[in-house]
Amino acid sequence: MPVFRLTDELIFPDPRWATAEGLLAVGGDLAPQRLILAYQLGIFPWYGEEEPIMWWSPDPRCVLIPENVYVSRRLERVIKQQRFQLTCNRAFEQVVEACAGVRLKQGEETWLIAEMQTAYQKLYELGFAHSVEAWAGDKLVGGLYGIAIGKFMFGESMFHTQPNASKVILAQLARHLQREGFALLDCQVPNPHLISMGAGHIAREDFLERLAVGGLGPAGTAGKVVFPEIL
């Protein structure tokens, strides 16, 4: 399949036209309106320094259905011991910077380059991007951030500096999403940590159908979501 080149027009090609690797288009910009439209259509940006903006819609898609989150007995004990206090949107910028810093500290490249961080900060200010923080006392020891539209959350990245912090965040976030009737937490692409906690693969066609049924997709009308101050 061809890779499409975006113009200034606020439009995306059908995500079903993505390549086998999931690459759909290049170009465009990271304006809030374009990013929101992309997520509504099941598309997300992912690229590195000195590369054009690249837009992806992989098949299959890694998702976590909130009611399917797996919490081991050990992790449940950690949660009940209240080792971490979980908050929402208290330190969004710090969480994004920390997510980027994890790979940089390991001498690896990160897709969370400066312009991406700025773009998500704008979405946060508009009420579409959210963070969940784990605190040990007054120290930030873990975090996750993503986009929430309607009954869908699109997870972007997470980090931890203390054992179990990110697992507690994911478990408690999934439980919150379940209580609020969310259809799914999009994980985009899998990793062992996500799989161990219940994430799995669904076909892109299934993913896109769920978005459409949930009020997203090309004719989407779903809006921003309010998160509690403490999770």
C-alpha positions, -999 to 999 in steps of 0.1 A, spaced: 0 0 0 12 36 -7 21 59 22 1 91 19 15 126 23 -6 150 43 -12 186 34 -25 216 55 -60 202 50 -74 187 81 -80 152 68 -66 116 70 -68 87 46 -87 56 57 -66 39 83 -73 6 66 -49 17 39 -19 16 62 11 -5 52 17 -40 67 39 -22 93 10 1 102 24 33 86 -4 53 70 8 88 62 36 114 67 35 151 70 9 175 83 13 190 117 7 184 154 -20 209 159 -45 199 186 -74 196 160 -53 172 139 -42 151 169 -78 148 182 -90 138 148 -62 112 144 -71 95 177 -108 95 168 -99 76 136 -76 52 154 -44 69 142 -14 82 162 19 100 155 52 82 161 86 94 148 120 106 158 144 135 155 150 147 119 122 126 106 89 138 91 58 134 112 46 98 107 11 86 114 3 50 123 -26 26 126 -12 -9 133 -29 -42 126 -34 -59 150 -38 -34 178 -28 -39 214 -56 -30 238 -66 -35 274 -102 -41 281 -107 -25 316 -125 -55 331 -98 -78 319 -70 -62 338 -50 -89 356 -39 -80 391 -18 -107 408 -21 -114 445 12 -98 451 2 -66 433 -31 -66 451 -12 -66 484 9 -37 472 -22 -17 463 -39 -24 497 -7 -14 515 -11 20 499 26 24 491 18 50 465 -7 78 463 -22 81 429 -32 115 415 -45 127 381 -32 157 362 -11 170 390 22 167 372 15 162 335 46 179 322 68 160 346 53 127 336 58 133 299 94 145 305 101 114 326 86 91 299 110 106 274 139 105 298 137 67 304 151 59 270 175 88 269 191 78 301 197 44 285 214 60 255 185 52 233 164 74 210 129 85 220 99 94 199 89 119 226 109 147 211 104 183 221 77 191 196 58 160 206 60 170 242 47 205 233 18 190 213 6 168 242 10 197 266 -15 217 244 -39 188 245 -36 187 283 -44 224 285 -75 217 263 -86 189 286 -80 160 262 -47 147 276 -44 133 311 -17 120 334 -18 96 363 10 100 389 23 77 416 39 94 446 60 81 474 57 110 498 63 141 478 85 122 452 71 113 418 80 77 412 58 67 383 34 80 358 13 74 327 -2 98 302 -27 95 274 -56 110 255 -92 104 266 -122 110 243 -156 97 250 -154 62 265 -119 55 251 -84 62 266 -54 61 243 -24 54 264 8 70 252 37 62 275 45 54 311 75 52 335 85 42 370 115 47 392 103 24 420 92 -13 417 55 -18 411 47 19 406 36 16 370 18 -17 377 -3 0 404 -10 29 381 -22 6 353 -43 -16 376 -60 13 393 -65 32 361 -82 2 345 -105 -2 375 -114 35 372 -121 31 335 -142 1 342 -163 19 367 -168 48 343 -179 25 315 -149 29 292 -147 5 263 -110 1 262 -75 14 270 -55 16 237 -20 4 242 -10 7 205 18 -18 204 25 -46 229 52 -51 254 57 -79 281 45 -56 309 12 -48 292 6 -84 282 13 -97 317 -15 -74 330 -41 -85 305 -36 -66 274 -41 -84 241 -44 -81 204 -75 -73 183 -78 -68 146 -76 -32 134 -110 -37 118 -124 -46 152 -107 -17 168 -121 8 143 -156 -7 146 -154 -3 184 -145 34 179 -174 40 156 -199 23 179 -185 43 208 -191 77 190 -157 82 175 -146 75 139 -151 98 109 -184 111 123 -174 111 159 -191 134 184 -176 122 216 -159 148 238 -133 153 264 -133 135 297 -130 147 333 -107 127 356 -108 128 394 -79 145 413 -71 114 432 -74 79 416 
